[in-house]
Structure formats: C-alpha cells, structure tokens
C-alpha cells in the first residue's frame, strides 16, 4: 500500500524529533543553522535574482523604505541588490546559519550582517522602515510564528514585506516547512494589508506557491 502524504509527514516529524530534541522552534533553528551549503548557489539563482531585483526596483521605492532589515538573509543576495540599486538605503541581514553569514560577509562587505535567531528578537521598536522575509516565515513553527510577527510589526516603522509559501492550505509541507496564510498572520496582530498576491519568480506553482504580503503596522499607542 502506498503511504499517504499525512503518514509520510508524521514519520518525518517523528524522525526529526529524535534527531533534534527540544521544542519545535529549537529543532527548526538547529536544522537550518546546521546546513553548510544551503547558501552556495543563492547568488546565482536566476529566479531568486528576479525576485531580488523586483524588491529593489519596485517595492523599496514604492513604500519609501530608507532602511531595511532582512530576517533570514542567507547569502545576502536581496540586500546586496537593494544596496546596489539604492546606495543610501541602510541594510542589515540576520540569520541563524554561521556558514551562510561567513559567505555573505565575504561576498557583500557593503552589507551589515549579524548572527541572530529571529525567535530571540533583539531589534529595537520602530528601528527600521521595512522588514523583509523571503521564504523564512514558512520555516518558523506555529508555536513561535505569532510572537515573531508581533516583533516584526513593532520594529517596522512603515511596512513588512514577506514572500512566503502559501499553497491555499495550512500545514507542514516538509522538514520545518509550513504553508501559511501570511495575510491572516499579520492582520490578527493589527497590520493593515497593502498587498496580497502571487509573487514574481515562482519555482513550483503546484506544490510551493510563493505569495507576497505587504502590511503596514497598526497605529502605535500614544
């Protein structure tokens, strides 16, 4: 009998729990931090480069972003293209993967990078115009995603820009890979939705559809 997708996902979850003890968020962080070559082709990925240029050429000026923090920056490709397109924009990338950040610092010395787990948020409130994620929130488990969304909205002065997996349903789609309605996520924490649409630069429109969410933080208390 061919195993069901649900059965395969459950066996994968049990295996991950044995390999990476601790809470789901800790296991996810360990899994992504330990990847040693995930970043090596990122700067040469033509589809990814298309999305990076779109962010730099369309979204950054459209939302008047003069400072941009990227959560889960990987090789730093997005920020390097933003900085090359808009030299006056302040940019910084955080990631949990030391190998990716070592590469990013060598490849893009003009960009600031910091080793930081987004689940242990340390950015000050209202300290960045925009916060960017690209296929990062879809690696964050349900147990911690709401806290991260709240922290992002508290830190962003103007907008959050998120390109994330949503295939029309909610749930686990692979090792620490989650399909999630990003619009619902941010709206339940008071964000005003500015854009919610399919993203340019798709890899797999059947099984891993990327959606763009842009949201404005809700009004701050006086």
C-alpha positions, -999 to +999 in steps of 0.1 A: +000+000+000+013+034-009+017+056+022-004+087+025+012+122+025-001+126+060+016+094+071+049+104+054+048+138+071+041+122+105+070+097+101+093+126+091+082+146+122+089+116+145+124+112+129+131+150+133+121+148+170+146+120+176+174+138+157+167+173+171+155+171+207+139+201+224+109+222+214+098+225+178+112+260+174+146+249+188+147+219+165+138+241+135+166+266+144+191+238+148+181+222+115+185+255+094+216+267+113+235+234+106+231+235+068+265+240+054+259+246+017+223+260+015+237+294+006+263+285-021+241+288-052+218+315-039+235+344-055+234+327-089+198+315-088+181+333-118+146+330-103+158+343-070+176+372-087+144+381-105+126+385-071+156+404-056+156+429-084+118+433-082+121+441-045+149+466-051+134+483-082+097+483-073+089+477-036+117+497-019+109+529-037+071+523-037+070+522+001+097+548+007+120+524+025+152+541+036+163+513+060+156+476+055+162+446+079+161+412+063+152+383+086+168+351+073+192+368+049+210+336+038+237+347+013+227+384+015+216+385-022+184+405-016+201+432+004+232+434-019+209+442-048+189+467-028+221+484-017+235+485-053+202+499-065+198+524-037+232+532-022+217+555+005+194+528+019+207+513+052+205+475+051+212+447+076+206+410+074+202+385+103+204+347+101+209+316+123+234+299+099+271+308+105+282+293+072+258+314+053+268+346+071+305+338+066+298+336+028+276+367+029+303+388+046+329+378+020+306+383-010+289+415+002+311+435+025+289+466+020+261+450+039+258+446+076+252+410+088+245+396+123+242+361+137+208+361+153+178+338+159+146+356+150+129+337+177+151+356+202+143+391+188+167+419+198+158+447+174+145+479+190+109+491+184+105+514+154+141+510+144+137+500+107+115+514+079+109+480+064+114+444+074+118+418+046+115+380+046+118+356+017+108+320+024+117+324+061+084+327+079+075+294+062+103+278+082+090+291+116+068+266+136+033+276+147+045+277+183+066+308+177+053+324+145+028+348+162+055+362+185+078+368+156+050+386+136+043+408+166+080+417+169+084+425+133+054+448+134+067+465+165+101+471+148+089+482+114+080+519+110+065+516+076+060+481+063+067+444+064+074+427+030+071+390+031+074+365+002+063+332+017+048+298+009+010+295+008-004+268-013-040+275-003-039+255+028-023+254+062+001+228+075+035+211+072+049+206+038+084+193+045+111+193+072+104+225+091+085+239+060+050+252+066+023+266+043+007+296+060-017+325+051+007+354+058-021+379+055-041+363+082-010+360+104-003+398+103-038+410+103-046+392+136-018+413+151-033+446+138-015+451+105-032+469+076-028+448+044-014+468+015-008+440-010-016+402-010-009+385-043+012+358-060+049+367-061+070+370-092+097+344-096+079+311-089+097+278-087+067+254-083+032+268-087+017+234-079+034+225-046+052+255-033+034+287-044+050+319-031+028+348-021+037+384-015+023+401+017+029+438+024+015+451+056+016+484+075+019+482+113-011+493+132-013+526+150+011+529+179-004+538+213+002+575+221 
